[in-house]
């Protein structure tokens, strides 16, 4: 099933019906017939008590009960997450999984080999059956209306979710594009209820929506809706699409975790940085740093700076937001940022190829909330464009060596992916990563901790009556350009 929208006509919702799911439309070609690596499959099916036992064995200061409680945490808002992780090491050889960010409505299904050949809808169906269906089947949700999938990019996965929704609920599902700056969108809200417009210009109420909006969703989806939406926008503002709030959520939650032996591991992060302050912080980190626009994603708002030339290039750019975050840069051991403790982290990278080249790679770990706790859903990896070098010369483009995101923004505003750099969890690609079962468990624990931190922040931002605490949000993220975008 392939859905193509007429670019000349106003956008309109399309109907997806039971039986419309066709695997070739919802997976990358290289993933469609790939065979999952046995170790990855073993990890995805590993029972919670065995994960707890193994993790505590390797981390003796972590007690089983607190970890078990966290893995059984039931999020209120952030129920589906995907963390980007870096496999790093220190000069002493201590390996860790570092959280770069955790995303609401993450991609990954189209890159994941099937766990079982007979489960042809793969992780799409697992997420819909075990997370979305319980989310909307509560007795409190007595709204009349249809189901819908709204998206602004990644139609391969968005349409896959729509087709599986139609299968699981045995009813037609509206599938509708909802891009930023669309002057005549096919989605609107009336008194908190979502409506979608069909091709005959008729509007239909929606009782629940699965959303794949990644580009500043708060400027199209209100914070308070009667239509149930997974994930709700509050999860994005609290950290799922807001790196500034995520950094603060991690810091606050790490304080709560202090006695448990657990901790969210991130690069050293400085938040609420004005543009003029960036050179100062960069010098303090040894001349190498990562600067991020807090509300961008898909690799479009990150800048690696390892030289004066790259700093000057960054400072010459214009931005619509007033605040940034700056993080210590993880590179080669010879040119990674210095932390305030004087320690450096550097990339483990891929196993050297036949030319002896090692590439930076990250790991995307997608998890979801179920009645059995927060469970891993799918995994994939991405590598940088050019190999990691031991020394940086003036002409090196550091983003080419360190940037791993596959998303490419085309001139017409649409998105594409550089699948040549995609590393699958199959028998061939997984071996290139040099990862073991303990690395996957470590990445999973870090993903869960960061997901809980963001969900707790989301709960803090909502008062006892269910209303958004705007004054508190402003005190934590006082960026007027962002605040003007938020739909209450």
C-alpha positions as CSV (number, residue, x, y, z in Angstrom):
1,X,0.0,0.0,0.0
2,X,1.5,3.3,-1.1
3,X,-0.1,6.6,-0.3
4,X,0.8,9.6,-2.5
5,X,-0.6,13.1,-1.8
6,X,-1.3,15.5,-4.7
7,X,1.0,18.4,-4.0
8,X,-1.1,20.8,-6.1
9,X,-4.4,20.1,-4.3
10,X,-5.1,21.1,-0.7
11,X,-4.1,18.4,1.7
12,X,-6.8,15.8,2.5
13,X,-7.1,12.8,4.8
14,X,-6.9,9.4,3.1
15,X,-8.7,6.3,4.3
16,X,-6.6,3.3,5.2
17,X,-8.5,0.0,5.6
18,X,-8.0,-3.4,7.1
19,X,-5.9,-5.4,4.7
20,X,-4.0,-2.4,3.3
21,X,-0.7,-3.3,5.0
22,X,2.0,-4.3,2.5
23,X,5.4,-4.9,4.0
24,X,7.4,-3.5,1.1
25,X,5.8,-0.1,1.7
26,X,6.9,0.1,5.3
27,X,10.5,-1.1,5.4
28,X,13.6,0.0,3.7
29,X,14.5,-2.4,0.9
30,X,17.7,-3.5,2.7
31,X,15.7,-4.3,5.9
32,X,12.8,-6.1,4.3
33,X,14.5,-9.4,3.8
34,X,17.2,-9.1,6.5
35,X,17.6,-11.7,9.1
36,X,17.8,-10.4,12.7
37,X,21.0,-11.1,14.5
38,X,20.5,-13.8,17.1
39,X,22.0,-11.7,19.9
40,X,19.7,-8.8,19.2
41,X,16.7,-11.1,19.1
42,X,17.8,-12.7,22.4
43,X,18.0,-9.2,24.0
44,X,14.6,-8.1,22.7
45,X,13.0,-11.2,24.3
46,X,15.0,-11.2,27.5
47,X,12.8,-11.3,30.6
48,X,12.9,-8.4,32.9
49,X,14.2,-10.3,35.9
50,X,17.2,-11.5,33.9
51,X,18.0,-8.0,32.7
52,X,17.8,-6.8,36.3
53,X,20.0,-9.6,37.5
54,X,22.6,-9.1,34.9
55,X,22.8,-5.3,35.2
56,X,23.1,-5.5,39.0
57,X,25.8,-8.2,38.7
58,X,27.8,-5.8,36.5
59,X,26.9,-2.8,38.7
60,X,27.2,-4.0,42.3
61,X,26.1,-0.6,43.7
62,X,22.7,-0.9,42.0
63,X,20.1,-2.8,44.0
64,X,17.6,-5.0,42.2
65,X,14.4,-3.5,43.7
66,X,14.9,0.1,42.7
67,X,15.8,-0.9,39.1
68,X,12.9,-3.3,38.9
69,X,10.6,-0.5,40.0
70,X,11.9,1.8,37.3
71,X,11.6,-0.8,34.6
72,X,7.9,-1.3,35.6
73,X,7.3,2.5,35.7
74,X,4.0,3.5,34.0
75,X,4.4,6.8,32.2
76,X,1.5,9.3,32.2
77,X,2.5,11.2,29.1
78,X,5.7,9.9,27.5
79,X,4.8,6.4,26.4
80,X,6.8,5.8,23.3
81,X,10.5,7.0,23.1
82,X,13.6,6.5,21.1
83,X,17.0,7.4,22.6
84,X,20.1,8.1,20.5
85,X,23.1,6.6,22.3
86,X,26.9,6.7,21.8
87,X,29.2,3.9,22.7
88,X,32.1,5.6,24.3
89,X,35.2,4.8,26.4
90,X,37.7,6.6,28.6
91,X,41.5,6.5,28.6
92,X,41.2,3.8,31.3
93,X,39.0,1.7,29.1
94,X,35.7,2.2,30.9
95,X,33.0,1.8,28.3
96,X,29.6,3.5,28.7
97,X,26.5,4.2,26.7
98,X,25.9,8.0,26.7
99,X,22.5,9.5,26.0
100,X,22.6,12.2,23.3
101,X,18.8,12.8,23.2
102,X,15.5,11.0,23.6
103,X,12.8,11.6,21.0
104,X,9.1,11.4,21.0
105,X,7.6,9.7,17.9
106,X,10.9,8.2,17.0
107,X,11.7,6.5,13.7
108,X,13.0,3.0,13.6
109,X,10.4,0.5,12.5
110,X,11.4,0.6,8.8
111,X,15.0,-0.2,9.8
112,X,14.2,-3.2,12.0
113,X,14.4,-6.8,10.8
114,X,11.5,-8.9,11.9
115,X,11.8,-10.7,15.2
116,X,9.8,-13.6,13.8
117,X,9.2,-14.3,10.1
118,X,5.5,-15.0,10.7
119,X,4.9,-11.7,12.5
120,X,4.7,-9.7,9.2
121,X,3.7,-6.4,10.8
122,X,6.7,-6.5,13.2
123,X,7.1,-3.7,15.7
124,X,4.3,-1.7,14.2
125,X,1.8,-4.1,15.5
126,X,3.6,-4.5,18.9
127,X,3.4,-0.8,19.5
128,X,-0.2,-0.4,18.5
129,X,-1.4,-3.5,20.4
130,X,0.6,-3.0,23.6
131,X,0.8,0.8,23.9
132,X,-1.7,2.6,21.8
133,X,-4.7,0.3,22.3
134,X,-4.5,0.3,26.1
135,X,-3.9,4.1,26.0
136,X,-7.2,4.8,24.3
137,X,-9.3,1.9,25.6
138,X,-9.8,3.5,29.1
139,X,-13.4,3.9,30.3
140,X,-12.9,7.7,30.6
141,X,-12.6,7.9,26.8
142,X,-16.3,8.0,25.7
143,X,-15.7,10.3,22.7
144,X,-17.4,9.4,19.4
145,X,-15.3,9.6,16.2
146,X,-12.7,7.9,14.1
147,X,-9.1,7.0,14.5
148,X,-6.4,8.9,12.7
149,X,-2.6,9.1,12.0
150,X,-1.2,12.6,11.5
151,X,2.3,13.1,10.2
152,X,4.7,15.7,8.9
153,X,7.6,13.4,7.7
154,X,8.4,9.7,7.4
155,X,5.3,8.5,5.5
156,X,6.8,5.0,5.2
157,X,6.3,4.4,9.0
158,X,3.3,6.7,9.5
159,X,1.3,4.8,6.8
160,X,2.5,1.6,8.4
161,X,1.0,2.6,11.7
162,X,-2.2,3.6,10.0
163,X,-2.5,0.2,8.3
164,X,-1.9,-1.7,11.5
165,X,-4.4,0.5,13.4
166,X,-7.0,-0.5,10.8
167,X,-6.2,-4.1,11.4
168,X,-6.1,-4.0,15.2
169,X,-9.3,-2.0,15.6
170,X,-11.1,-3.4,12.6
171,X,-12.2,0.0,11.3
172,X,-11.1,2.5,8.7
173,X,-8.4,4.9,9.8
174,X,-7.7,8.5,8.6
175,X,-4.2,9.1,7.3
176,X,-3.4,12.8,7.0
177,X,-0.3,15.0,6.4
178,X,-0.1,18.0,8.7
179,X,3.0,20.0,7.9
180,X,4.2,23.2,9.4
181,X,3.1,26.4,7.7
182,X,0.4,24.7,5.7
183,X,-2.1,27.5,5.0
184,X,-5.0,25.2,4.5
185,X,-4.3,22.0,6.6
186,X,-6.6,19.0,6.7
187,X,-6.5,19.0,10.5
188,X,-8.2,21.4,12.8
189,X,-9.4,21.6,16.4
190,X,-12.8,22.7,17.7
191,X,-13.3,22.9,21.4
192,X,-10.4,20.5,21.9
193,X,-11.7,17.9,19.5
194,X,-9.6,17.0,16.4
195,X,-11.3,17.0,13.0
196,X,-9.8,15.9,9.7
197,X,-10.9,16.9,6.2
198,X,-11.5,14.3,3.5
199,X,-11.1,14.7,-0.3
200,X,-14.7,15.9,-0.6
201,X,-13.9,18.6,1.9
202,X,-16.1,17.0,4.6
203,X,-14.8,17.2,8.2
204,X,-14.7,14.2,10.5
205,X,-14.3,14.1,14.3
206,X,-11.4,12.0,15.7
207,X,-11.6,10.3,19.1
208,X,-7.9,9.3,19.1
209,X,-4.8,10.0,17.0
210,X,-1.4,8.4,16.6
211,X,0.8,11.3,15.7
212,X,4.1,11.4,13.8
213,X,4.7,15.1,14.0
214,X,8.4,15.8,14.6
215,X,8.8,19.5,13.6
216,X,7.8,21.7,16.5
217,X,4.5,19.9,17.1
218,X,3.4,22.4,19.7
219,X,2.7,25.0,16.9
220,X,0.0,22.8,15.5
221,X,-1.3,20.5,18.2
222,X,-2.8,22.2,21.3
223,X,-1.6,21.2,24.7
224,X,-5.2,20.5,25.9
225,X,-7.3,18.3,23.7
226,X,-10.3,16.0,24.1
227,X,-9.0,13.8,21.3
228,X,-6.5,11.4,22.9
229,X,-3.1,11.8,21.2
230,X,0.0,9.5,21.5
231,X,2.4,11.0,22.4
232,X,0.8,14.2,23.7
233,X,2.5,17.5,23.1
234,X,3.4,18.0,26.7
235,X,5.9,15.1,26.3
236,X,7.6,17.1,23.5
237,X,7.8,20.3,25.5
238,X,9.1,18.5,28.6
239,X,12.0,17.0,26.7
240,X,10.9,14.7,23.9
241,X,11.4,17.4,21.3
242,X,13.0,20.1,23.5
243,X,16.7,19.4,24.3
244,X,16.8,22.3,26.8
245,X,14.1,20.8,29.0
246,X,15.5,17.3,28.5
247,X,18.9,18.4,29.9
248,X,17.2,19.9,33.0
249,X,14.9,16.8,33.4
250,X,17.9,14.5,33.4
251,X,19.7,16.7,36.0
252,X,16.7,16.7,38.3
253,X,16.1,13.0,37.9
254,X,19.7,12.2,38.5
255,X,19.3,13.9,41.9
256,X,16.4,11.6,42.7
257,X,18.5,8.6,41.6
258,X,21.6,9.5,43.7
259,X,21.1,6.8,46.3
260,X,20.2,4.1,43.9
261,X,23.5,3.8,42.1
262,X,21.8,4.6,38.8
263,X,22.4,7.7,36.7
264,X,21.6,9.1,33.3
265,X,24.9,9.4,31.5
266,X,25.1,12.4,29.2
267,X,27.9,14.6,27.8
268,X,28.6,17.6,30.1
269,X,25.9,20.0,29.3
270,X,25.5,23.8,29.7
271,X,22.0,25.2,29.1
272,X,20.4,28.6,28.6
273,X,23.4,29.8,26.7
274,X,23.1,32.9,24.5
275,X,24.8,33.0,21.2
276,X,27.4,35.5,22.3
277,X,28.4,33.2,25.2
278,X,29.2,30.2,23.0
279,X,32.9,31.1,22.3
280,X,33.5,31.4,26.0
281,X,32.1,28.0,26.9
282,X,33.8,26.5,23.8
283,X,37.2,27.7,25.1
284,X,36.5,26.3,28.5
285,X,35.9,22.9,26.9
286,X,39.3,23.0,25.2
287,X,38.1,24.4,21.9
288,X,35.9,21.4,21.0
289,X,32.2,21.5,21.6
290,X,28.7,20.6,20.3
291,X,26.2,23.4,20.0
292,X,22.5,22.6,19.7
293,X,19.4,24.5,18.8
294,X,17.2,23.0,21.5
295,X,14.0,22.6,19.5
296,X,15.4,21.3,16.2
297,X,15.7,17.6,15.2
298,X,16.7,15.2,12.4
299,X,20.2,16.4,12.7
300,X,19.3,19.9,11.5
301,X,20.0,21.9,14.7
302,X,23.4,20.4,15.8
303,X,26.8,21.9,15.2
304,X,30.1,20.3,16.0
305,X,32.9,22.9,16.5
306,X,36.5,21.7,16.6
307,X,38.3,24.8,15.1
308,X,38.2,28.6,14.9
309,X,37.0,28.2,11.3
310,X,33.9,26.2,12.4
311,X,33.3,28.6,15.3
312,X,33.3,31.6,13.0
313,X,31.0,29.8,10.6
314,X,28.5,29.1,13.4
315,X,28.6,32.6,14.7
316,X,27.8,34.0,11.3
317,X,24.5,32.1,11.2
318,X,21.1,33.6,12.1
319,X,18.7,31.7,14.4
320,X,15.0,32.3,15.3
321,X,15.5,31.2,18.9
322,X,17.4,33.0,21.6
323,X,18.9,30.2,23.7
324,X,21.2,27.2,23.0
325,X,22.7,24.3,24.8
326,X,26.4,23.5,24.5
327,X,27.8,20.1,25.3
328,X,31.2,18.5,25.5
329,X,32.3,17.0,22.2
330,X,33.0,13.3,22.0
331,X,35.5,12.6,19.2
332,X,38.9,10.9,19.0
333,X,40.8,10.7,22.2
334,X,43.3,13.2,20.9
335,X,40.7,15.9,20.3
336,X,37.7,15.3,22.5
337,X,36.4,18.1,24.9
338,X,37.8,18.3,28.4
339,X,35.1,18.0,31.1
340,X,35.2,20.1,34.2
341,X,36.8,17.0,35.9
342,X,39.5,17.0,33.3
343,X,38.4,13.6,31.9
344,X,37.8,12.9,28.2
345,X,35.5,10.5,26.5
346,X,36.0,9.2,23.0
347,X,34.1,7.1,20.5
348,X,34.6,3.3,20.5
349,X,33.4,3.5,16.9
350,X,32.8,0.6,14.4
351,X,35.1,-2.3,14.0
352,X,37.9,-1.2,11.5
353,X,37.1,-2.1,7.9
354,X,39.5,-3.6,5.4
355,X,41.2,-0.2,5.0
356,X,41.7,0.1,8.8
357,X,39.0,2.9,9.0
358,X,36.8,3.3,12.1
359,X,33.6,5.3,11.9
360,X,31.6,7.0,14.5
361,X,28.2,5.2,15.0
362,X,25.3,5.8,17.3
363,X,22.6,3.4,18.4
364,X,18.8,4.2,18.4
365,X,17.0,2.3,21.1
366,X,13.2,2.5,20.8
367,X,11.1,1.6,23.9
368,X,7.4,1.7,24.8
369,X,5.2,1.5,27.9
370,X,3.3,-1.7,28.3
371,X,1.3,-3.4,31.1
372,X,4.5,-5.5,31.6
373,X,6.6,-2.3,32.1
374,X,8.8,-0.4,29.7
375,X,10.1,-2.8,27.0
376,X,12.6,-2.5,24.1
377,X,10.8,-2.4,20.8
378,X,13.5,-2.0,18.1
379,X,17.1,-1.0,17.5
380,X,19.2,0.3,14.7
381,X,22.5,2.1,14.2
382,X,23.8,4.9,12.0
383,X,27.4,5.7,11.0
384,X,29.0,9.0,10.1
385,X,29.9,9.9,6.5
386,X,33.7,9.9,6.8
387,X,36.0,7.9,9.1
388,X,37.3,9.1,12.4
389,X,40.9,10.5,12.2
390,X,43.6,10.7,14.9
391,X,44.2,14.4,14.4
392,X,42.2,17.3,13.1
393,X,43.6,19.6,10.4
394,X,42.2,23.0,9.5
395,X,40.3,21.6,6.5
396,X,38.5,18.8,8.3
397,X,34.7,19.0,8.4
398,X,34.0,17.6,11.9
399,X,30.2,17.1,11.2
400,X,31.2,14.7,8.4
401,X,33.1,12.6,10.9
402,X,30.7,12.9,13.9
403,X,27.2,13.5,12.6
404,X,25.2,10.3,12.2
405,X,21.6,11.4,11.5
406,X,20.4,10.0,8.2
407,X,17.7,12.6,7.5
408,X,18.3,14.9,4.5
409,X,16.2,18.0,4.0
410,X,15.6,18.6,0.3
411,X,15.3,21.9,-1.4
412,X,11.5,21.6,-1.7
413,X,11.2,21.1,2.0
414,X,10.6,17.3,1.9
415,X,12.8,14.8,3.7
416,X,14.9,11.9,2.5
417,X,17.3,9.4,4.1
418,X,20.9,8.4,3.4
419,X,20.4,4.7,3.9
420,X,23.9,3.9,2.8
421,X,24.9,4.8,6.4
422,X,22.2,2.7,8.0
423,X,23.5,-0.2,10.1
424,X,20.8,-2.9,10.6
425,X,20.5,-5.3,13.5
426,X,21.0,-8.2,11.1
427,X,23.7,-10.9,10.9
428,X,25.9,-8.7,8.7
429,X,25.8,-5.2,10.0
430,X,25.5,-5.8,13.7
431,X,29.0,-7.4,13.8
432,X,30.5,-4.1,12.6
433,X,29.4,-2.3,15.7
434,X,31.4,-4.3,18.2
435,X,28.5,-4.5,20.6
436,X,27.6,-7.3,23.0
437,X,24.5,-8.2,25.0
438,X,25.7,-6.1,28.0
439,X,26.0,-3.0,25.8
440,X,22.4,-3.5,24.6
441,X,21.2,-3.8,28.2
442,X,23.2,-0.7,29.2
443,X,21.6,1.2,26.3
444,X,18.2,0.0,27.2
445,X,18.6,1.1,30.9
446,X,19.8,4.5,29.8
447,X,16.9,4.9,27.5
448,X,14.4,4.0,30.2
449,X,15.9,6.3,32.7
450,X,15.9,9.3,30.2
451,X,12.3,8.5,29.2
452,X,11.2,8.5,32.9
453,X,13.0,11.7,33.5
454,X,11.1,13.4,30.7
455,X,7.7,11.9,31.8
456,X,8.3,13.2,35.3
457,X,9.1,16.7,34.0
458,X,5.9,16.6,31.9
459,X,3.9,15.7,35.1
460,X,5.6,18.6,36.9
461,X,4.5,21.0,34.2
462,X,0.8,20.1,34.6
463,X,-1.2,21.1,37.7
464,X,-3.7,19.1,39.7
465,X,-6.5,20.3,37.4
466,X,-4.7,19.1,34.3
467,X,-3.7,22.5,33.1
468,X,-0.3,23.5,31.7
469,X,1.8,25.5,34.2
470,X,3.0,28.2,31.8
471,X,4.8,30.3,34.5
472,X,6.8,27.3,35.7
473,X,7.7,26.5,32.1
474,X,8.9,30.0,31.5
475,X,11.0,29.9,34.6
476,X,12.7,26.7,33.2
477,X,12.8,27.6,29.5
478,X,12.4,31.4,29.1
479,X,12.7,31.6,25.3
480,X,10.1,34.0,24.0
481,X,10.3,32.7,20.4
482,X,9.4,29.2,21.7
483,X,6.7,30.4,24.0
484,X,4.9,32.3,21.3
485,X,4.6,29.1,19.3
486,X,2.9,27.0,22.0
487,X,-0.9,26.4,21.4
488,X,-2.7,26.1,24.7
